[in-house]
Amino acid sequence: MSALPSAPLHHPLDAPLPADLTGSGHSWFTRYRRYPVFSVPWARLRTLSFGVVALLVMLLVVGPSTLDEPLSRIPLGGYTQLAVQLALPLLLGPWLGSRVRALGLPETREYAALVAVVVATVLAVLAFHQFAAEPMKQGLAELTGAVDASGQRKRMALAIGVMVRNPDDAASAAAPAGKPGAETRVTNAIASIAVSLWLGGGVALWGWRRERAGLAALARERELAQAQAQRREAELQLSVLAAQVEPHFLFNTLAGVRSAIATDPARASEMIDRLVDYLRAAIPRLRSSGGSEATLGGQLEIVRAYLGLMTARMPRLRYTIDAAPELLAAPFPPLMLISLAENAVKHGAEPKIGPVHVEVLAQRNAAGGLEVTVADDGAGFSASAAGSGIGLSNIRERLRQMYGEQAALLLKARTQGGVAATLTLPPE
């Protein structure tokens, strides 16, 4: 078996991903995961969700420390630096990534560009921390009066969490207040890089790869299901064609014509005319694809020609076809109705002794769907194997592939004898 081509997947960036890939249970915080990674809706909803959480955290941190404190004693520079270091990767990485995805690059180049965006975001945060944070804090200190006699800002230690220090550590005890040691600076840098990597889309790169793999798997499943449906369609079409032109069908018809020539020439002529009508109606439609162009009117034409031929062969058979003119143009799956008509004749009319009637009725149901019933007053389920034949199983399988649970084939015994088979299709 040859491998499927690895063509790039083009899911619309502004449309939600399939529920099979993302699931359906998303809270307000995770609803951004319903959209393609690094798309505009993903970036917008992710920024909103993360921004709300970051704002709440900042309020919890800043609020208690600002109560009953003069402005000059509030570490405003530290708070502003923290806010910038959270907002910069949160805004920069995802939005630059959405610009990259909008370019529609090939998969390998797109992934490399997204990696470059994340790396650039982390470097931008480090550059801010290295070159812009101190001037910004100095400017805020001058505005709020938190400067010493020489005009330099008063250094304040901003600690979030718990700090554990050994009082016997001479290096820790000798370190000036507000000036972290080398080990602390390295720890802060690592923490800053980790947070920036997460907010800037580093974890989303893995989500992007998982998304691509999931879309490829769904595409393979759809292709497989479509191929299986087409195969079943072709098999059923061939089986119906074989059943309708198989030798014994033609031989029986021609034998009936030969027998009638000597005793009833008019009936023999009628049988030939009916056979021509039937072949004229059936063969062109069987040769066609029989897809979306198939209509109820076309399928009823085949059934009418078939039942007319069988009536000429069996004078005790009568039939009626009732369908409103406005229903004839309605789409209808090909080859199903003729199969039900053949079942009615083969399992209902032929085994019964005496007159038999086959009725075809098409109508709308209360939900607006189409219902087509093929009913006979023939031998009933005892001769038709309780409706469990291969042809009926094929029809049910095709309905399931085409309409899911919205269509059905129902067989039931009639009180006056015989069987009624009803095909129900959803509204158009």
Residue, then its C-alpha position, 0 to 999 in steps of 0.5 A: m500500500s502506498a503512503l499518503p502524500s504529505a501535502p500541507l494541511h490548510h485549515p482556516l485560521d479563523a475557524p475552530l478546529p474539529a471537535d475530534l481534535t480539541g474536545s468540547g469541554h472548554s472553560w473561559f480560560t482554555r477556549y483559545r485551544r479551540y482555534p489553530v495555534f498561533s492564529v489570530p483568534w487563538a492569540r486574542l483569546r489566549t492574551l485575554s485569558f492569561g492577561v486576566v490571570a496576570l492582572l489578578v496576580m498583580l493586584l494581589v501582590v501590589g495591593p497589600s504592599t501599597l496600603d498605608e505606604p507613601l508613594s516614595r516607599i512603594p517599589l513602583g519600578g519593580y512592579t512596572q518591570l514585572a508587569v512589562q516582563l509579563a506583558l511583553p512576551l504575552l503580546l509579542g510572541p503570539w501576535l508575531g506568530s499569528r503574522v507568520r501563520a498568515l503568510g501560509l508558508p510550507e510546514t518546515r519553514e513555518y515551524a522554523a519561523l515560529v521558533a525564531v519568533v519565540v526565541a526573539t521574544v525571549l531575547a527581547v525580554l532579556a534585552f529589556h531587563q538588561f538595558a531598559a529596566e534600570p533607566m525606567k526604574q530611575g525615571l519612575a523614582e525621580l517622578t515619585g521622589a524615591v531618590d537619595a541626595s545624589g539623585q539616584r533611586k533608592r534601591m528596594a528589594l521586591a520579593i515574591g514568595v518565601m526567601v530562606r537565608n542562612p544567618d551563618d552565611a557570611a556572604s549573605a550577611a555581608a551583601p548590601a541590601g537591595k543588591p542581589g548576589a550573583e547566584t540570585r541574579v542567575t536564578n532570576a535570569i533563569a526564571s525570567i527566561a522560563v516565564s518568557l518562553w512559556l508566555g511567548g509561545g514556547v509550549a505552543l510550539w509543541g501544540w502546533r506540532r500536535e495540531r498538525a499531526g491531529l489534522a493529518a490523522l483526521a484527513r487520513e480517516r476522512e479519506l479512508a471513510q470516503a474510499q470505503a463509501q465509494r467502494r461500497e457504492a461501486e460494489l452495490q452498483l455492480s451488484v444491482l446492474a448484474a442483478q438487473v441484466e443477469p442472464h436468467f432475468l433476460f432469459n425468463t423475459l425472452a422465454g415469456v415473450r416466446s411463449a406468448i407469441a404463439t398464444d397471445p401476440a399482443r402480450a408478447s409485443e407488450m413485453i418487448d416494449r416494456l423490456v425496451d422501456y426498462l433498459r432505456a430507463a435503467i442502463p443510462r443511470l447505472r452507467s452514470s456516477g449516480g451521485s448528487e444528480a440522482t433525483l426521486g423522479g429519475q429513480l421512480e422512472i426506473v421503478r415504473a419501467y421495471l414494474g411495468l415489465m414484471t406486470a407484462r410477465m405476470p398479469r396477476l401483478r398490479y402496481t401504483i406509484d404515487a408521488a407529488p410533482e413537487l417531490l420529483a426533483a428532490p435529491f434521492p440516493p441512486l439504486m435504493l428504490i429499485s432494490l426495494a421494488e425488486n425485493a417486493v416482486k421477488h419475495g412478495a409477489e412471486p411466491k404468492i398465489g393469486p393477485v398481488h399489488v405493489e404500491v410506491l408512495a412518496q411524501r413529506n413527513a412532519a419534520g420535512g424529510l422525504e419518506v418513500t414506501v414500497a409496499d406489497d400484499g404478497a407472501g410476507f416476511s416468511a418468504s423474505a427472510a425477515g428483511s435481513g438480506i444482503g441488499l437491505s444491509n447494503i442500503r442501511e450501510r449506505l444510508r449511515q455513510m451518507y446521512g448518519e443517524q438522520a436516515a433509516l430503512l424500516l421494514k414492517a409487516r402489513t395487516q393485510g399481508g405482505v411487507a412495507a419498506t420505508l426509506t426516510l431521508p432528512p430534510e434537504 
